[in-house]
Amino acid sequence: MHKFNTCPYCNQKISFKIELEDIDTNYYPAPVYISCKLCNQTSTFYMDSRLQVSYKELGIKKSKMTTKIKTIKTL
């Protein structure tokens, strides 16, 4: 599923492909790292159960989850 949003670092429109398998469905909002190819920065996006972005934060945020958080590169 392709998603569009803006990078919290450079504020440019970004797109990325994310699937339900990319997040830990035991935790919502589920974090995923998005690596922006425009500014080469990685931020944490939080996805809800419909794979919609709930909110985003600068940098890589640690989580209490036991599973590894996936890093997705923008298209």
C-alpha positions as CSV (number, residue, x, y, z in Angstrom):
1,M,0.0,0.0,0.0
2,H,1.5,3.4,-1.0
3,K,1.2,6.2,1.5
4,F,1.9,9.9,1.1
5,N,2.9,12.3,3.8
6,T,5.5,14.9,4.6
7,C,9.0,14.4,6.0
8,P,9.2,16.1,9.5
9,Y,12.7,17.2,8.7
10,C,12.5,18.7,5.2
11,N,8.7,19.1,5.0
12,Q,8.8,17.7,1.4
13,K,6.1,15.4,0.2
14,I,7.2,11.8,0.5
15,S,5.7,8.5,-0.5
16,F,6.5,5.0,0.9
17,K,5.1,1.5,0.5
18,I,4.0,-0.2,3.7
19,E,2.2,-3.4,4.3
20,L,0.5,-4.7,7.5
21,E,3.4,-7.2,7.9
22,D,5.7,-4.2,8.3
23,I,4.3,-3.3,11.7
24,D,3.7,-5.0,15.0
25,T,-0.1,-5.4,15.1
26,N,0.1,-6.0,18.9
27,Y,0.8,-2.3,19.4
28,Y,-1.2,0.6,18.1
29,P,-0.2,3.1,17.1
30,A,2.7,1.0,15.8
31,P,6.0,2.7,15.1
32,V,7.9,2.3,11.8
33,Y,11.0,4.2,10.7
34,I,10.8,6.1,7.5
35,S,14.1,7.1,5.8
36,C,13.7,10.1,3.6
37,K,15.7,9.9,0.4
38,L,15.4,13.7,-0.1
39,C,17.2,14.8,3.1
40,N,18.7,11.4,4.2
41,Q,17.1,11.7,7.7
42,T,15.1,8.9,9.5
43,S,12.0,9.7,11.5
44,T,9.5,7.6,13.4
45,F,6.0,7.4,12.0
46,Y,3.2,5.8,14.0
47,M,0.6,3.8,12.1
48,D,-2.9,2.9,13.1
49,S,-4.7,-0.4,12.3
50,R,-5.8,1.0,8.9
51,L,-2.1,1.9,8.1
52,Q,-2.9,5.6,8.4
53,V,-0.2,7.9,10.0
54,S,-1.4,8.8,13.5
55,Y,1.6,11.1,14.2
56,K,5.3,11.4,13.5
57,E,8.4,12.4,15.4
58,L,11.9,13.5,14.5
59,G,14.6,10.8,14.8
60,I,14.4,7.2,15.8
61,K,12.4,6.7,19.0
62,K,12.9,3.6,21.2
63,S,9.9,1.5,21.8
64,K,8.9,-0.9,24.6
65,M,8.0,-3.5,21.9
66,T,10.0,-6.7,21.8
67,T,10.0,-6.9,18.0
68,K,12.3,-5.0,15.8
69,I,10.9,-1.9,14.2
70,K,11.2,-1.9,10.4
71,T,12.9,0.9,8.4
72,I,11.2,1.8,5.1
73,K,12.9,4.0,2.5
74,T,10.8,6.5,0.6
75,L,10.2,6.0,-3.0
